[in-house]
Amino acid sequence: MARILWADDEIESLKPHLLFLKNKGFEVIAVNSGVEAIEKVTESKFDLIFLDENMPGISGLTTLEEIKKIKSSIPIVMITKSEEEMIMEEAIGKQISDYLIKPVNPHQILMAIKKLLDGKRLISETNSSSYRQEFNKISQDLNLVDSLDGWKEIFQKLTYWELQLEISDQNMVEVFHMQKDEANQLYSRFIDRNYEEIIQSNELLSHNLLKAELFPELNNQSYFLIVIDNLRYDQWLMLKPIVEDLYSIESEGIYSSIIPTTTQYARNALFAGLSPLEISKRYAHKWVTEEENEGKNLHEDFFFNENLRRNHLNLKSSYHKITNLNAGKRLVQQIDNLKNNDINTIVYNFVDTLSHARTDMEVIKELAEDESAYRSITLSWFKHSPLFDILKKISNTSSKVFLTTDHGTVRVKNPSKVVGPKNTNSNMRYKVSKNLTYQSKDVIEALHPEKINLPKSNISSSYIFAKEDNFFVYPNNYNHFAKLYNDTFQHGGISMEEMLIPYVKLTRK
């Protein structure tokens, strides 16, 4: 039973309200002044406080401030006769939970109580009920979808429900994850059947995103192109409300990363405006093969400038790659010097670093134990990051922002044995080599890489991609590595989370 404290110097006139609440099962303690309210809060525990704003002696606003010093988390509803905006703003600034104007009726009071004390439960029940109704429609759509745009719509729906159901009962969350797993199975089949056609089409993919969505505006408008490595669509939705405090969202959408969903392939294709096969042919001296040990993304600036040149864009540009906190802080100080450029590119690597740290460091793995926690830790980082400060600085210029990513990640759960030569690449979601041995049911094969615009080191090289939530493990010390990498976030393979990723255009308010 909830305990409610009600402070009002005219408490006698509120006896019908108090009786109404007692009949509803609430324990209500009534006091006549702010001083008494502070004493009661000091002495005992309350779940909710109704506080009159205009009381003699200590005012309601002063009482509110003192109570917050004692019990900062207790919800307080301010009740007042005044509708003055200044009073409302001051009360809100002092963290009231709700605000009611006299005269109030019992049902208004009951609604405030339910909203504050039962809000999470009511939202959970409503979300569960709504998802039950939506479940069958999504299931029908899964059996009918036959296009990449159709899969984007389904993925957006699933992501919406994933965020909505986070506070719902566990049974409904389990039902959702079963449906999402089924969706990824069907998505993998769709990619297996259609990717060769998709990569040759005009679909919005890594290598044509900038030409289609950004380049047409560059002759008339300066831009900051921000690429947050490894950013999933659900993570963007967590960042979106904060970004909207600074910017108006001019447009946003989802595009598909090419495969493999890794920096070497997807991000190089993004900047070059070319498929990996075209890059390896046109710029053989810049393309790094799987067998070589040097960095696979050292030429992004070159690729991007070549992309601009091929599209007849003679622009003043800059390129910045941020891989640590200090580099981010230095860039914040440089924004004023960059605002006169036509296009400034910023690659921000934190989310990728977080993903790998979660694999390598037990403490990060515990902090981000599932998708919900992974989203939460990304949001917490962003709020206090130099990237947020960079966006604040840019919002004070005349430039727009094109924000996107190169690929997402998927939480892997099922180890799959693979055997290959010593020089086989180490990524756990795709392999490229000759003479690979693997479990066919767990992979999608590309025996002729050139058909999907991928290069090969020798004539017999082929690619395999882990689908759904599988990850590759060698037979040597299999159990150790299967356990080590199980339940980590990886990329390189085929899943909705890795391939269907956000892009957004931002303009200052």
C-alpha positions in Angstrom: 0.0 0.0 0.0 1.4 3.4 -1.0 2.0 6.1 1.6 1.1 9.6 0.6 1.9 12.9 2.4 -0.4 15.8 1.7 0.6 19.3 2.9 -1.9 22.1 2.6 -2.8 24.9 5.0 -6.5 24.3 4.1 -6.3 20.6 4.6 -9.7 20.5 6.4 -11.4 21.5 3.1 -9.7 18.5 1.4 -11.2 15.8 3.6 -13.4 14.4 0.7 -10.2 14.0 -1.3 -8.4 12.3 1.6 -11.4 10.0 2.2 -11.5 9.1 -1.5 -7.9 8.1 -1.5 -8.2 6.0 1.6 -11.1 4.2 0.1 -8.8 3.4 -2.9 -6.4 1.7 -0.6 -3.8 4.5 0.0 -2.5 5.5 3.4 -2.7 9.3 3.5 -0.9 11.5 6.1 -2.2 15.1 6.1 -0.3 18.1 7.5 -1.0 21.9 7.6 2.4 23.4 6.8 5.7 23.1 5.1 7.5 22.8 8.4 5.3 19.8 9.3 5.9 18.2 5.9 9.7 18.5 6.3 9.5 16.9 9.7 7.3 14.0 8.4 9.7 13.3 5.5 12.6 13.3 8.0 10.9 10.8 10.3 9.4 8.3 7.9 9.1 7.0 4.3 6.6 8.2 1.7 6.0 7.1 -1.8 4.5 10.4 -3.0 3.9 14.0 -1.8 1.1 16.5 -2.7 2.4 19.9 -1.8 0.4 23.2 -1.8 2.4 26.0 -3.4 0.9 28.9 -1.4 1.2 28.2 2.3 2.0 30.7 5.1 5.3 30.5 6.8 7.5 28.3 4.6 6.2 28.4 1.0 5.6 25.3 -1.1 8.6 26.0 -3.3 10.9 26.4 -0.2 9.4 23.2 1.3 10.0 21.4 -2.1 13.7 22.5 -2.0 14.2 21.3 1.6 12.4 17.9 1.0 14.6 17.3 -2.1 17.7 17.8 0.1 16.4 15.0 2.4 14.8 12.6 -0.1 15.9 13.6 -3.6 14.1 10.8 -5.4 10.6 11.1 -3.9 8.0 12.3 -6.5 6.3 15.6 -5.6 3.1 17.0 -7.1 2.8 20.8 -6.7 -0.8 22.1 -6.3 -1.5 25.8 -6.7 -4.2 28.4 -7.4 -1.8 30.4 -9.6 -1.3 29.8 -13.3 1.7 32.2 -13.5 4.3 30.9 -15.9 7.1 32.1 -13.6 5.9 30.0 -10.7 5.5 26.9 -12.9 9.0 27.3 -14.4 10.5 27.7 -10.9 8.7 24.6 -9.6 9.7 22.6 -12.7 13.3 23.7 -12.2 13.2 22.4 -8.7 12.3 19.0 -10.1 8.6 18.5 -9.3 7.1 15.4 -10.8 3.7 16.9 -11.8 1.7 20.2 -11.5 -2.0 20.6 -10.7 -4.1 23.8 -10.7 -6.8 24.3 -8.0 -9.5 23.4 -7.7 -8.6 19.7 -8.2 -11.0 16.9 -8.3 -10.4 13.4 -6.9 -10.0 11.8 -10.3 -7.2 14.3 -11.2 -5.5 13.3 -8.0 -5.9 9.6 -8.7 -4.5 10.0 -12.2 -1.4 11.8 -10.9 -0.8 8.9 -8.4 -1.3 6.2 -11.1 1.0 8.1 -13.5 3.8 8.4 -10.9 3.5 5.2 -8.9 2.0 2.8 -11.5 3.4 4.4 -14.6 6.0 1.8 -15.4 3.6 -1.1 -14.8 0.9 0.5 -16.9 3.3 1.3 -19.7 4.6 -2.3 -19.6 1.1 -3.7 -19.7 0.1 -1.4 -22.6 3.3 -2.2 -24.5 2.8 -6.0 -24.0 -0.8 -5.8 -25.2 0.0 -3.7 -28.2 2.9 -6.0 -29.2 0.6 -9.0 -28.9 -1.7 -7.3 -31.5 1.3 -6.4 -33.7 3.0 -9.8 -33.4 0.7 -11.5 -36.0 1.0 -8.7 -38.5 4.8 -8.8 -38.3 4.7 -12.6 -38.7 2.6 -12.2 -41.9 5.0 -9.5 -43.2 8.0 -11.8 -42.6 6.5 -14.4 -44.9 5.7 -11.9 -47.6 8.6 -9.5 -47.7 10.5 -9.7 -51.0 12.6 -6.5 -51.2 15.3 -4.7 -49.4 13.0 -1.8 -48.7 10.5 -4.2 -47.2 13.2 -5.6 -44.9 14.1 -2.1 -43.8 10.5 -1.5 -42.8 10.4 -4.7 -40.8 13.7 -4.0 -39.1 12.4 -0.5 -38.1 9.3 -2.1 -36.6 11.3 -4.7 -34.7 13.7 -2.1 -33.4 10.8 0.1 -32.2 9.2 -2.8 -30.3 12.6 -3.9 -28.9 13.0 -0.5 -27.3 9.3 -0.3 -26.1 9.4 -3.8 -24.5 12.5 -3.2 -22.5 10.4 -2.6 -19.4 7.8 -5.2 -20.1 7.3 -8.6 -18.6 10.1 -11.2 -19.3 7.7 -13.6 -21.1 6.8 -11.0 -23.7 10.5 -10.0 -24.2 11.3 -13.7 -24.8 8.5 -13.9 -27.4 9.9 -10.8 -29.1 13.4 -12.3 -29.3 12.0 -15.4 -30.8 10.4 -13.3 -33.5 13.5 -11.3 -34.1 15.6 -14.5 -34.4 13.1 -15.8 -37.0 13.4 -12.5 -38.8 17.1 -12.8 -39.0 16.9 -16.3 -40.3 14.5 -15.2 -43.1 16.7 -12.1 -43.8 19.8 -14.3 -44.2 17.9 -16.4 -46.8 16.8 -13.2 -48.6 20.4 -12.0 -48.8 21.6 -15.4 -49.9 19.1 -15.5 -52.8 19.3 -11.8 -53.8 22.6 -10.2 -52.8 24.2 -10.7 -56.3 21.3 -8.8 -57.8 21.2 -6.2 -55.0 24.9 -5.4 -55.3 24.5 -4.7 -59.0 21.4 -2.6 -58.6 20.7 1.0 -57.6 19.8 0.1 -54.1 21.2 2.5 -51.4 24.4 0.7 -50.4 27.8 1.6 -48.9 29.4 2.6 -52.2 26.6 4.9 -53.5 25.2 6.4 -50.3 27.2 9.6 -50.4 26.7 10.2 -54.1 22.9 9.7 -53.7 22.3 11.5 -50.4 25.1 14.0 -49.8 26.9 15.1 -52.9 23.9 16.8 -54.6 24.0 19.4 -51.9 27.7 20.1 -51.6 27.9 22.9 -54.2 25.4 25.0 -52.3 25.9 24.0 -48.7 28.8 23.3 -46.4 28.7 20.0 -44.5 30.4 18.0 -41.7 30.3 14.4 -42.6 30.5 12.4 -39.4 30.9 8.6 -39.6 30.5 6.9 -36.2 32.1 3.5 -36.7 30.0 0.5 -35.7 26.8 2.4 -34.9 23.7 0.2 -34.9 20.3 1.6 -35.7 19.0 1.0 -32.2 22.0 2.9 -30.8 21.2 5.9 -33.1 17.6 5.9 -31.8 19.0 6.3 -28.2 21.2 9.2 -29.3 18.5 10.9 -31.4 16.6 12.7 -28.6 19.8 14.4 -27.5 20.8 15.3 -31.0 17.4 16.8 -31.5 18.1 19.3 -28.7 20.7 20.8 -31.0 19.4 20.1 -34.5 16.3 19.7 -36.6 16.3 16.4 -38.4 16.0 17.3 -42.1 15.8 13.6 -43.2 16.8 10.2 -42.0 16.8 6.7 -43.3 18.3 3.3 -43.4 20.8 2.0 -46.0 22.5 -1.4 -46.4 26.1 -2.0 -45.7 27.8 -4.2 -48.2 29.3 -7.5 -47.1 31.7 -8.2 -45.4 30.4 -5.7 -42.9 33.8 -4.5 -41.8 35.9 -1.4 -42.1 38.2 -2.8 -44.8 35.3 -3.3 -47.1 32.2 -1.3 -46.1 33.9 1.9 -44.9 36.4 2.0 -47.8 33.5 1.5 -50.2 31.6 4.3 -48.4 34.4 6.8 -48.9 35.6 5.7 -52.3 32.1 5.5 -53.8 33.3 2.2 -55.4 32.8 -1.5 -54.6 35.8 -3.3 -53.1 36.5 -5.0 -56.4 36.5 -1.7 -58.2 38.8 -0.1 -55.6 41.3 -3.0 -55.9 41.4 -2.6 -59.6 41.5 1.2 -59.9 43.7 1.8 -56.9 45.7 -1.4 -56.6 48.5 0.4 -54.7 46.1 1.5 -52.0 44.0 -1.7 -51.6 45.4 -3.9 -48.8 44.7 -7.6 -49.2 43.7 -9.9 -46.4 47.2 -11.5 -46.3 49.0 -8.2 -45.7 49.7 -7.0 -42.2 49.3 -3.2 -42.6 46.2 -1.3 -41.7 43.2 -1.9 -43.9 41.7 1.7 -43.6 44.7 4.0 -44.0 43.6 5.7 -47.2 40.1 6.9 -46.5 41.0 10.5 -47.1 42.5 9.7 -50.5 39.5 7.6 -51.4 37.1 10.3 -50.4 38.9 13.0 -52.4 39.0 10.8 -55.4 35.3 10.2 -55.0 34.7 14.0 -55.0 36.9 14.5 -58.0 35.1 11.8 -60.0 31.8 13.5 -59.2 33.3 16.9 -60.4 33.2 18.4 -56.9 36.1 20.8 -56.5 35.7 21.5 -52.8 37.8 22.7 -49.9 37.9 19.7 -47.5 39.4 18.3 -44.4 39.6 14.8 -42.9 39.9 13.8 -39.2 40.0 10.4 -37.6 39.3 10.3 -33.8 40.6 7.2 -32.0 41.0 8.5 -28.5 39.7 11.1 -26.0 42.5 13.6 -26.4 42.1 13.6 -30.2 38.4 14.3 -29.8 39.1 17.2 -27.4 41.6 18.7 -29.8 39.1 18.6 -32.6 36.5 20.5 -30.5 38.9 23.4 -30.5 39.4 23.3 -34.3 35.7 23.5 -35.3 35.8 27.3 -35.6 38.8 27.0 -38.0 37.0 24.3 -40.1 33.6 26.0 -40.6 34.7 27.8 -43.8 35.5 24.5 -45.5 33.0 23.0 -48.0 33.1 19.5 -46.4 34.8 18.3 -43.3 35.0 14.6 -42.6 35.1 13.2 -39.1 35.5 9.4 -38.4 34.8 8.6 -34.8 35.9 5.2 -33.6 34.6 5.0 -30.0 31.6 2.6 -30.7 33.9 0.2 -32.4 36.4 0.5 -29.6 33.6 -0.2 -27.1 32.6 -3.3 -29.1 36.1 -4.8 -29.0 36.6 -3.8 -25.4 33.5 -5.7 -24.4 35.1 -8.8 -25.9 38.5 -8.3 -24.3 37.6 -6.8 -20.9 35.4 -8.6 -18.4 34.3 -5.4 -16.7 33.0 -3.9 -20.0 31.3 -7.2 -20.7 29.5 -7.0 -17.4 28.5 -3.4 -18.0 27.1 -4.1 -21.4 25.8 -7.6 -20.9 23.0 -7.4 -23.4 21.6 -5.2 -26.2 19.7 -3.0 -23.7 22.9 -2.4 -21.6 24.9 -1.9 -24.8 22.6 0.8 -25.9 22.7 2.4 -22.4 26.4 2.5 -22.2 26.6 4.0 -25.7 24.2 6.7 -24.6 26.1 7.4 -21.4 29.4 7.7 -23.4 27.8 10.1 -26.0 26.4 12.5 -23.4 29.9 13.1 -22.0 32.0 12.6 -25.2 34.0 15.1 -27.3 31.7 14.0 -30.2 28.8 15.6 -28.4 30.9 18.8 -27.9 31.8 18.7 -31.5 28.1 18.6 -32.5 27.4 21.5 -30.2 30.1 23.5 -31.8 29.0 22.7 -35.3 25.4 23.7 -34.4 26.7 27.3 -33.9 27.9 27.4 -37.5 26.0 27.6 -40.8 27.1 24.0 -41.8 24.8 21.0 -41.9 25.7 17.6 -40.6 25.5 14.3 -42.5 25.8 11.6 -39.8 26.1 7.9 -40.6 28.1 4.7 -40.0 29.8 2.0 -42.0 28.2 -1.1 -40.4 26.6 -2.4 -37.3 27.2 -5.4 -35.0 25.3 -8.5 -33.9 25.4 -10.3 -30.6 26.8 -13.7 -31.4 25.8 -16.9 -29.5 26.5 -20.0 -31.7 30.1 -21.1 -32.4 30.6 -22.8 -35.8 33.8 -24.7 -36.6 35.9 -23.6 -39.6 39.2 -24.8 -40.9 41.5 -22.9 -43.3 45.2 -22.2 -44.2 47.4 -20.3 -41.8 47.0 -17.1 -43.7 43.1 -17.1 -43.3 41.8 -13.8 -41.9 41.0 -13.6 -38.2 37.5 -12.1 -38.4 34.9 -14.3 -36.6 32.0 -13.3 -38.9 33.6 -13.9 -42.3 36.5 -15.8 -43.8 38.3 -15.4 -47.1 40.8 -18.0 -48.3 41.2 -21.1 -50.4 40.4 -24.6 -49.2 38.1 -23.6 -46.4 36.2 -26.3 -44.5 33.1 -25.2 -42.7 29.5 -26.1 -41.6 27.4 -25.2 -44.6 24.2 -24.6 -42.6 25.9 -21.8 -40.6 27.2 -19.8 -43.6 26.4 -18.0 -46.8 29.0 -18.9 -49.5 30.5 -16.6 -52.2 32.5 -19.1 -54.3 32.8 -16.5 -57.1 33.5 -13.3 -55.2 33.7 -11.2 -58.4 29.9 -11.7 -58.8 29.3 -9.7 -55.6 32.0 -7.2 -56.4 34.7 -8.6 -54.0 38.4 -9.0 -54.9 40.3 -12.2 -54.4 43.9 -12.8 -53.7 44.3 -15.8 -55.8 42.2 -17.7 -58.4 40.7 -20.1 -55.9 39.8 -17.7 -53.1 36.3 -17.7 -51.8 34.4 -16.0 -49.0 32.0 -17.4 -46.4 29.8 -15.2 -44.2 28.4 -16.2 -40.8 24.7 -15.7 -40.8 22.3 -14.8 -38.0 24.1 -15.1 -34.6 26.8 -17.6 -35.6 30.6 -17.0 -35.2 33.6 -18.9 -36.5 35.9 -20.8 -34.2 38.9 -23.0 -35.2 39.0 -26.6 -33.9 42.2 -25.9 -31.9 41.3 -25.0 -28.4 37.7 -24.8 -29.6 35.9 -24.8 -26.2 38.0 -22.0 -24.8 37.4 -19.6 -27.7 33.8 -20.6 -28.1 33.2 -19.6 -24.5 35.4 -16.5 -24.7 33.6 -15.0 -27.7 30.1 -16.2 -27.0 27.7 -13.4 -26.2 29.9 -10.7 -27.6 29.2 -8.1 -30.3 30.8 -8.9 -33.7 30.6 -7.7 -37.3 31.6 -8.9 -40.7 28.7 -11.3 -41.4 25.0 -11.2 -42.4 22.3 -10.0 -40.0 19.9 -7.1 -40.0 21.8 -5.5 -37.1 25.1 -5.4 -39.1 23.7 -4.5 -42.5 20.7 -2.2 -42.0 22.2 1.0 -40.6 21.2 4.7 -40.2 22.0 7.9 -42.0 20.6 11.3 -41.1 20.9 14.9 -42.3 20.9 17.5 -39.5 20.4 21.3 -39.8 20.7 23.8 -37.0 17.6 25.0 -35.3 
